[in-house]
């Protein structure tokens, strides 16, 4: 192992420290899911089908082409070492291949379906927070899951889900796949 120890609790803390060092940024693309419609910190790491992005001045920024298909997101292009960090963590604890990771910081996301995900996703919560259960509406039944240092898997494109209020610093990492 290069980045982790093999002890799940210790590795969750280490992953939290790695993610906390990433220069995440606020974005408007998911603000419709925030409680008050404000910008949120919800960044995508990995590949995307979009060859460019636009900034707040509507200026296009072209993305780096990924050899495996698609284009790298800004974070993937600027911090390629995190691909190895995420892969090592996931490969150590679950059997799952992914091409995107959504990194949310202190985002109390409201009820929604995932639009681009293909198949199941794995989510884990990191940080020093209380509350923040993952709520899933499945077959007219409300499920609440504590994901703090715990992986949980479900298909977010089939079931509406959201986050309960929380206090503290809360990161969630959602590992999933999109069509290439």
C-alpha positions in Angstrom: 0.0 0.0 0.0 1.2 3.4 -0.9 -1.3 5.8 0.7 -3.2 3.7 3.3 -2.5 1.3 6.2 -5.0 -1.5 5.7 -6.9 -0.4 8.9 -10.3 0.9 7.8 -10.8 3.5 10.5 -7.3 4.9 10.1 -7.7 4.9 6.4 -11.0 6.8 6.5 -9.1 9.5 8.6 -6.3 9.5 6.1 -8.7 9.8 3.1 -10.4 12.7 4.9 -7.0 14.4 5.2 -6.2 13.9 1.6 -9.6 15.2 0.4 -9.4 18.1 2.8 -6.2 19.2 1.1 -7.9 19.3 -2.4 -8.7 22.9 -3.4 -12.4 22.3 -3.9 -14.5 25.1 -5.3 -18.1 26.2 -5.1 -20.2 25.6 -8.2 -23.7 26.6 -9.4 -24.4 23.4 -11.3 -26.1 21.7 -8.2 -27.5 24.7 -6.4 -31.0 23.7 -7.3 -30.5 20.9 -4.8 -29.3 23.2 -1.9 -31.8 24.3 0.7 -31.6 28.0 -0.2 -30.5 27.8 -3.8 -27.0 29.0 -3.1 -23.8 27.7 -4.6 -22.4 24.5 -3.2 -19.1 22.7 -2.9 -19.8 19.6 -5.0 -16.9 18.7 -7.4 -16.5 15.9 -9.9 -13.2 14.0 -10.1 -12.7 11.7 -13.1 -13.9 11.6 -16.6 -16.8 13.4 -18.3 -18.3 13.4 -21.7 -18.1 17.2 -21.9 -15.1 18.5 -23.8 -15.2 22.0 -22.2 -16.6 23.9 -19.3 -17.6 27.5 -19.0 -16.7 29.9 -16.2 -18.9 32.6 -14.7 -18.1 34.9 -17.6 -19.3 32.3 -20.1 -15.7 31.8 -21.3 -15.0 28.2 -22.5 -12.1 26.2 -21.0 -11.2 23.1 -23.0 -10.7 19.9 -21.1 -7.8 17.4 -21.4 -8.8 14.3 -23.5 -8.7 11.1 -21.4 -7.0 8.1 -23.1 -9.7 5.8 -21.9 -12.4 8.0 -23.5 -14.1 11.2 -22.6 -12.3 14.2 -21.0 -10.8 14.8 -17.6 -12.5 17.0 -15.1 -10.6 20.0 -13.8 -9.7 18.2 -10.6 -8.5 15.1 -12.4 -6.3 17.1 -14.7 -4.8 19.2 -12.0 -4.4 16.5 -9.3 -3.8 13.2 -11.2 -2.3 11.5 -8.1 -5.8 11.5 -6.5 -6.8 8.8 -9.0 -4.4 6.5 -7.4 -5.5 7.5 -3.9 -9.2 6.9 -4.7 -8.5 3.6 -6.5 -6.3 2.3 -3.7 -8.9 3.1 -1.0 -11.8 1.6 -3.0 -9.8 -1.5 -4.1 -8.8 -2.2 -0.5 -12.4 -2.2 0.9 -14.9 -2.9 -1.9 -14.8 -4.6 -5.3 -15.9 -1.7 -7.6 -14.6 0.0 -10.7 -15.6 3.6 -11.2 -14.9 6.5 -13.5 -16.2 9.4 -11.5 -16.1 10.5 -7.9 -18.3 13.3 -6.6 -16.8 15.1 -3.6 -19.3 17.0 -1.6 -18.3 19.3 1.3 -20.9 20.4 3.8 -23.7 19.9 1.2 -27.1 19.1 2.7 -28.5 18.0 -0.6 -32.2 17.9 -1.1 -34.4 15.1 -2.5 -33.2 14.1 -6.0 -32.5 11.3 -8.5 -29.0 11.0 -10.0 -29.2 11.9 -13.6 -26.0 10.5 -15.2 -25.1 7.5 -13.1 -25.1 4.1 -14.6 -25.8 1.3 -12.2 -25.0 1.4 -8.5 -22.9 4.0 -6.6 -20.9 3.6 -3.4 -21.0 6.5 -1.0 -19.0 7.1 2.2 -19.1 10.0 4.7 -15.9 11.5 6.2 -15.2 14.2 8.7 -16.1 15.3 12.2 -19.9 15.7 12.0 -23.1 14.6 13.8 -26.3 13.8 11.9 -26.2 13.8 8.1 -27.9 10.5 7.5 -28.4 9.4 3.9 -32.2 9.1 3.3 -33.5 6.9 0.5 -37.1 6.6 -0.5 -37.5 3.0 -1.7 -40.8 1.4 -2.5 -42.8 3.9 -0.4 -40.5 3.3 2.5 -38.0 5.7 4.0 -34.6 4.3 4.8 -32.0 6.2 6.8 -28.4 5.2 6.7 -25.4 6.4 8.8 -22.6 6.5 6.2 -19.9 8.0 8.5 -16.9 5.8 7.8 -19.2 3.3 6.2 -19.8 2.4 2.5 -23.3 2.2 1.4 -24.4 1.2 -2.1 -27.6 1.8 -4.0 -28.8 3.0 -7.4 -29.4 6.7 -7.1 -31.0 7.0 -10.5 -33.8 4.7 -9.4 -34.4 6.0 -5.8 -34.8 9.5 -4.6 -32.4 10.4 -1.9 -31.2 13.3 0.3 -29.2 14.2 3.4 -30.5 14.9 6.9 -29.2 18.1 8.6 -25.8 17.8 10.3 -23.4 19.8 12.4 -19.6 19.8 11.7 -17.5 19.2 8.7 -19.0 16.6 6.4 -17.5 15.2 3.2 -19.2 12.6 1.1 -17.4 10.7 -1.7 -19.7 9.1 -4.2 -18.0 6.5 -6.5 -19.9 5.7 -9.6 -19.9 5.3 -13.4 -21.2 7.4 -16.3 -21.5 6.4 -19.9 -18.4 7.1 -21.9 
